[in-house]
Amino acid sequence: MRVAQPGPVSPRRRSFAGGIHPPSSKRLARDQPIEVVPTPKQVRIPLLQHVGALCEATVKSRDEVVAGDLVGSSDAPVSACVHASISGRVAKESAATLPNGRRVPTVPIKAGDEQLEGQALLDDTFGGEWPTLRLDLPRPDLILQGVREAGLVGMGGAAFPTHIKLALNPDRPIDTLVVNGCECEPYLTADYRLMLEAPRPVITGALLAASAVGARRIIIGIEDDKRQAAEALSKAAESTDIEIRVVRTKYPQGSERQLVPVLVGSNVPANGLPLDVGVVVVNVATAAAIARAVLRGKPMTHRIVTVTGRGVVQPKNLLAPIGISYGELIEIAGGLTPDAARVLAGGPMMGFTLGDLDTPVTKGTSGITVLTREDLQQFEETSCVRCGLCVDACPLNLVPTRIALAARKGAWTLAERYHINACMECGCCAYQCPAQIPLVQLIRMGKAHLAAA
Amino acid sequence: MVEATNKAPATPRKEAPIEPGLQVAPSPHLSSSGLTTQRLMVDVLIALVPVMSMALFLFRWFAVLQVGICVVSCLTVEAITSLWRGTRPSLQDASAVVTGVILGLSLPWSAPWYVGVVASVVAIGFGKAVFGGLGQNIFNPAMVGRAFVMISFASSLGATAYVRSGATLEILTQATPLTAAKELSGNVPGLWALFVGNANGSLGETSVVACLVGGLYLCLRRSAVWQTPVSMLASAAVVAGIANLLMPESPLTVLQHLTSGALVFSAFFIATDPVTSPLTGRGQVIFGAGLGALVVVIRLFSNYPEGVVFAVLLMNAVVPLINRGTIPKPLGGLPAKA
């Protein structure tokens, strides 16, 4: 057993080059405690909620299921199985369009009479004892198996299957596990509330993940506008050697390529992964889900979703079943205000606009942000004056204006010479652009064109 | 602490929650509030206030007239050329006003009215519109106009044009500092006079302190980059220092080089024109260094007392090359060639 050391809240502040400071607007929802959503009449479980292969339904119409039962799985190497989030009867398969534009089949479940809900569900999800001694934790292969069977995916938004990330690779030893508690997207507070109200499962999950990948060191990174969360976590981590590091609040601090250099000191290669520098990064919500999956055998059936923005009447942080519709969550948050203009899956920097409020919530849905007409004040696009503000803002050290204008004109060689494919579409450039050029959209278009060519 | 909502909240609406007014658009959905192209240009005008005040104080109504003529002409030409090209006149972005003010401030007080008009037509028409308008031009429009009239109306803009013996404003009876230095005849004003601006010269260039105040504002507002002016002044100082070592008889000390002529004015207000300067910090440093060196070299070795106009035009021509040579490496190194 390791020597127990108090998890220090490091006063050291470091940051990365580039980035922006958009108004965080987290005040809207940050003081709203996690609230359990009442069981909806029906959920629709999408058979693809992750990066990877589509699942096959393992249940038929009219089957009776209990919350947590497997409803879809796949034999493909990159995939994550899906589970019933409520108990009830399976209805006929239907399709839904996810916010990213993919149309996928869903397994609808009509709610039965017996449900775990309210305070009982909350206690079941986050309550009880969470061990923090490494001796008490299961073997790495059992951890991995638990994670895979629970269908865990990255909950920060990318939704990459977690068991693949945690799989041991003898050629690539892992030194450090980074737990990402930055939540740098403006408006969103789901991770903050989780760290504040349920720090213990996050810590336990971090220990489990580190044990699975064989990491020697665990660092939790949190932005300095969430000090209370950092304090709650360091209290929960008292008997462990987990380091809790407070980093400067700046968008996109929560991006792996920005966070890893700040916490570990080495840059992630432009075409590589944190794995290449011996690091695995998991989000705090994913860590909590790992603990729940491995120690209690509970699959990913619920997640915390922030419903926020000036376009909803009462912003909230909701513990919602996967498959509930965006519209229902907005109604629980008091509904849309009359000047609501744009409903986003995720935050305002990288979120997708929603065309249909019946869209089901997935494992990667970190929030619903509703912006008003006032938030979206638009100016007319002018010519690029080459002011270079996008160059200063780019956290990846690119020249966004060159790439975007090359893409607009179809100058593909030029776009590649300026490293179009290195762009991660964080939106800093377009946020800063005084000429209001849709830089990110142009770059996206250029990437799509080059990928198709 | 944590409460469960067990009943659905009362909803104000009965129908489906989809509002007809909901928009669909790509991310990001926020944009830096108030930061527009117009705001960048207005910032330049605000930064020019100290310079304009100093010009007004030194040259009185000559300054008002000259700047006024240039601004009105530039706006007119901008409107005409926009209509001609079939685009909506883009007067509200204020870029033509900036060109007009800088052009006016770069002229001598005595230049006849038609000099300002011709310079404006060339600046906006040939410096900017022929390339496709705002953001497309290679050369700084104001400098294109200034160079044109400098050559076309040599007598109205030459060294003698600045001086009028017996003028009521005492400053107008002195030669400009750089002419005085060139001819080795007159006395170059002291450093303090040069710094404050108590010297003859083109309308906006005389006061170093006014340029510094405005320039500092621009850089702090991030409406101009700091790299270009810093590197330009540093390079001018280095080259002037070397020149002084090699030619001890040189009439200007390094500090006099820095404080006389249009060097400081151009470092903050002309070299920082975003359109005609490089995009990256490294490029801006190279650009500024080239400018500073060229200004001093032209001052020392050409027939012109001042070298800013030609230095700017020459370096503008190299900007595409500088941009190409300073493509930054993405964070974490270059992606492998597919």
HADDOCK unambig.tbl for C-alpha pairs under 7 A between the chains (distance, minus, plus):
assign (segid A and resid 33 and name CA) (segid B and resid 2 and name CA) 6.01 0.50 0.50
assign (segid A and resid 34 and name CA) (segid B and resid 2 and name CA) 6.30 0.50 0.50
assign (segid A and resid 35 and name CA) (segid B and resid 2 and name CA) 6.22 0.50 0.50
assign (segid A and resid 35 and name CA) (segid B and resid 3 and name CA) 5.83 0.50 0.50
assign (segid A and resid 35 and name CA) (segid B and resid 4 and name CA) 5.48 0.50 0.50
assign (segid A and resid 35 and name CA) (segid B and resid 5 and name CA) 6.87 0.50 0.50
assign (segid A and resid 36 and name CA) (segid B and resid 4 and name CA) 4.91 0.50 0.50
assign (segid A and resid 36 and name CA) (segid B and resid 5 and name CA) 6.31 0.50 0.50
assign (segid A and resid 37 and name CA) (segid B and resid 4 and name CA) 6.97 0.50 0.50
assign (segid A and resid 37 and name CA) (segid B and resid 5 and name CA) 6.23 0.50 0.50
assign (segid A and resid 38 and name CA) (segid B and resid 5 and name CA) 6.06 0.50 0.50
assign (segid A and resid 38 and name CA) (segid B and resid 6 and name CA) 5.41 0.50 0.50
assign (segid A and resid 38 and name CA) (segid B and resid 7 and name CA) 6.95 0.50 0.50
assign (segid A and resid 118 and name CA) (segid B and resid 4 and name CA) 4.71 0.50 0.50
assign (segid A and resid 118 and name CA) (segid B and resid 6 and name CA) 6.96 0.50 0.50
assign (segid A and resid 119 and name CA) (segid B and resid 3 and name CA) 6.88 0.50 0.50
assign (segid A and resid 119 and name CA) (segid B and resid 4 and name CA) 5.94 0.50 0.50
assign (segid A and resid 267 and name CA) (segid B and resid 332 and name CA) 5.17 0.50 0.50
assign (segid A and resid 268 and name CA) (segid B and resid 332 and name CA) 5.38 0.50 0.50
assign (segid A and resid 269 and name CA) (segid B and resid 332 and name CA) 4.20 0.50 0.50
assign (segid A and resid 269 and name CA) (segid B and resid 333 and name CA) 5.87 0.50 0.50
assign (segid A and resid 270 and name CA) (segid B and resid 330 and name CA) 6.68 0.50 0.50
assign (segid A and resid 270 and name CA) (segid B and resid 331 and name CA) 6.26 0.50 0.50
assign (segid A and resid 270 and name CA) (segid B and resid 332 and name CA) 4.80 0.50 0.50
assign (segid A and resid 270 and name CA) (segid B and resid 333 and name CA) 5.54 0.50 0.50
assign (segid A and resid 270 and name CA) (segid B and resid 334 and name CA) 6.09 0.50 0.50
assign (segid A and resid 270 and name CA) (segid B and resid 335 and name CA) 5.24 0.50 0.50
assign (segid A and resid 271 and name CA) (segid B and resid 335 and name CA) 4.96 0.50 0.50
assign (segid A and resid 271 and name CA) (segid B and resid 336 and name CA) 6.78 0.50 0.50
assign (segid A and resid 327 and name CA) (segid B and resid 17 and name CA) 6.58 0.50 0.50
assign (segid A and resid 331 and name CA) (segid B and resid 11 and name CA) 6.84 0.50 0.50
assign (segid A and resid 332 and name CA) (segid B and resid 8 and name CA) 6.68 0.50 0.50
assign (segid A and resid 332 and name CA) (segid B and resid 9 and name CA) 6.04 0.50 0.50
assign (segid A and resid 334 and name CA) (segid B and resid 9 and name CA) 6.87 0.50 0.50
assign (segid A and resid 334 and name CA) (segid B and resid 11 and name CA) 6.64 0.50 0.50
assign (segid A and resid 335 and name CA) (segid B and resid 11 and name CA) 6.75 0.50 0.50
assign (segid A and resid 341 and name CA) (segid B and resid 21 and name CA) 6.21 0.50 0.50
assign (segid A and resid 341 and name CA) (segid B and resid 22 and name CA) 4.77 0.50 0.50
assign (segid A and resid 341 and name CA) (segid B and resid 23 and name CA) 5.92 0.50 0.50
assign (segid A and resid 342 and name CA) (segid B and resid 22 and name CA) 5.30 0.50 0.50
assign (segid A and resid 342 and name CA) (segid B and resid 23 and name CA) 5.17 0.50 0.50
assign (segid A and resid 342 and name CA) (segid B and resid 24 and name CA) 6.75 0.50 0.50
assign (segid A and resid 348 and name CA) (segid B and resid 27 and name CA) 6.94 0.50 0.50
assign (segid A and resid 348 and name CA) (segid B and resid 28 and name CA) 5.92 0.50 0.50
assign (segid A and resid 348 and name CA) (segid B and resid 29 and name CA) 5.03 0.50 0.50
assign (segid A and resid 348 and name CA) (segid B and resid 30 and name CA) 6.22 0.50 0.50
assign (segid A and resid 349 and name CA) (segid B and resid 27 and name CA) 5.99 0.50 0.50
assign (segid A and resid 349 and name CA) (segid B and resid 28 and name CA) 4.31 0.50 0.50
assign (segid A and resid 349 and name CA) (segid B and resid 29 and name CA) 5.96 0.50 0.50
assign (segid A and resid 349 and name CA) (segid B and resid 30 and name CA) 6.68 0.50 0.50
assign (segid A and resid 350 and name CA) (segid B and resid 27 and name CA) 5.41 0.50 0.50
assign (segid A and resid 350 and name CA) (segid B and resid 28 and name CA) 5.64 0.50 0.50
assign (segid A and resid 351 and name CA) (segid B and resid 27 and name CA) 6.14 0.50 0.50
assign (segid A and resid 352 and name CA) (segid B and resid 26 and name CA) 6.69 0.50 0.50
assign (segid A and resid 352 and name CA) (segid B and resid 27 and name CA) 6.43 0.50 0.50
assign (segid A and resid 353 and name CA) (segid B and resid 24 and name CA) 5.32 0.50 0.50
assign (segid A and resid 353 and name CA) (segid B and resid 25 and name CA) 6.11 0.50 0.50
assign (segid A and resid 353 and name CA) (segid B and resid 26 and name CA) 6.92 0.50 0.50
assign (segid A and resid 354 and name CA) (segid B and resid 24 and name CA) 6.61 0.50 0.50
assign (segid A and resid 355 and name CA) (segid B and resid 24 and name CA) 6.27 0.50 0.50
assign (segid A and resid 357 and name CA) (segid B and resid 18 and name CA) 6.53 0.50 0.50
assign (segid A and resid 376 and name CA) (segid B and resid 30 and name CA) 6.56 0.50 0.50
assign (segid A and resid 383 and name CA) (segid B and resid 134 and name CA) 6.38 0.50 0.50
assign (segid A and resid 383 and name CA) (segid B and resid 135 and name CA) 5.85 0.50 0.50
assign (segid A and resid 384 and name CA) (segid B and resid 135 and name CA) 5.53 0.50 0.50
assign (segid A and resid 385 and name CA) (segid B and resid 134 and name CA) 6.87 0.50 0.50
assign (segid A and resid 385 and name CA) (segid B and resid 135 and name CA) 4.38 0.50 0.50
assign (segid A and resid 385 and name CA) (segid B and resid 274 and name CA) 6.15 0.50 0.50
assign (segid A and resid 385 and name CA) (segid B and resid 275 and name CA) 4.98 0.50 0.50
assign (segid A and resid 386 and name CA) (segid B and resid 135 and name CA) 6.90 0.50 0.50
assign (segid A and resid 386 and name CA) (segid B and resid 274 and name CA) 5.44 0.50 0.50
assign (segid A and resid 386 and name CA) (segid B and resid 275 and name CA) 5.17 0.50 0.50
assign (segid A and resid 386 and name CA) (segid B and resid 279 and name CA) 6.42 0.50 0.50
assign (segid A and resid 387 and name CA) (segid B and resid 274 and name CA) 4.76 0.50 0.50
assign (segid A and resid 387 and name CA) (segid B and resid 275 and name CA) 6.84 0.50 0.50
assign (segid A and resid 388 and name CA) (segid B and resid 279 and name CA) 5.25 0.50 0.50
assign (segid A and resid 388 and name CA) (segid B and resid 280 and name CA) 6.86 0.50 0.50
assign (segid A and resid 391 and name CA) (segid B and resid 280 and name CA) 6.78 0.50 0.50
assign (segid A and resid 396 and name CA) (segid B and resid 330 and name CA) 5.52 0.50 0.50
assign (segid A and resid 396 and name CA) (segid B and resid 331 and name CA) 4.79 0.50 0.50
assign (segid A and resid 397 and name CA) (segid B and resid 328 and name CA) 6.40 0.50 0.50
assign (segid A and resid 397 and name CA) (segid B and resid 329 and name CA) 6.70 0.50 0.50
assign (segid A and resid 397 and name CA) (segid B and resid 330 and name CA) 5.01 0.50 0.50
assign (segid A and resid 397 and name CA) (segid B and resid 331 and name CA) 5.67 0.50 0.50
assign (segid A and resid 398 and name CA) (segid B and resid 328 and name CA) 6.37 0.50 0.50
assign (segid A and resid 398 and name CA) (segid B and resid 330 and name CA) 5.77 0.50 0.50
assign (segid A and resid 418 and name CA) (segid B and resid 327 and name CA) 6.70 0.50 0.50
assign (segid A and resid 422 and name CA) (segid B and resid 330 and name CA) 6.92 0.50 0.50
assign (segid A and resid 427 and name CA) (segid B and resid 28 and name CA) 5.27 0.50 0.50
assign (segid A and resid 430 and name CA) (segid B and resid 28 and name CA) 6.95 0.50 0.50
assign (segid A and resid 430 and name CA) (segid B and resid 31 and name CA) 6.97 0.50 0.50
assign (segid A and resid 431 and name CA) (segid B and resid 28 and name CA) 6.85 0.50 0.50
assign (segid A and resid 431 and name CA) (segid B and resid 30 and name CA) 6.10 0.50 0.50
assign (segid A and resid 431 and name CA) (segid B and resid 31 and name CA) 4.17 0.50 0.50
assign (segid A and resid 431 and name CA) (segid B and resid 32 and name CA) 5.41 0.50 0.50
assign (segid A and resid 432 and name CA) (segid B and resid 31 and name CA) 6.40 0.50 0.50
assign (segid A and resid 432 and name CA) (segid B and resid 32 and name CA) 5.44 0.50 0.50
assign (segid A and resid 434 and name CA) (segid B and resid 35 and name CA) 5.09 0.50 0.50
assign (segid A and resid 434 and name CA) (segid B and resid 36 and name CA) 3.90 0.50 0.50
assign (segid A and resid 434 and name CA) (segid B and resid 37 and name CA) 5.01 0.50 0.50
assign (segid A and resid 435 and name CA) (segid B and resid 36 and name CA) 5.82 0.50 0.50
assign (segid A and resid 435 and name CA) (segid B and resid 37 and name CA) 5.35 0.50 0.50
assign (segid A and resid 441 and name CA) (segid B and resid 26 and name CA) 6.62 0.50 0.50
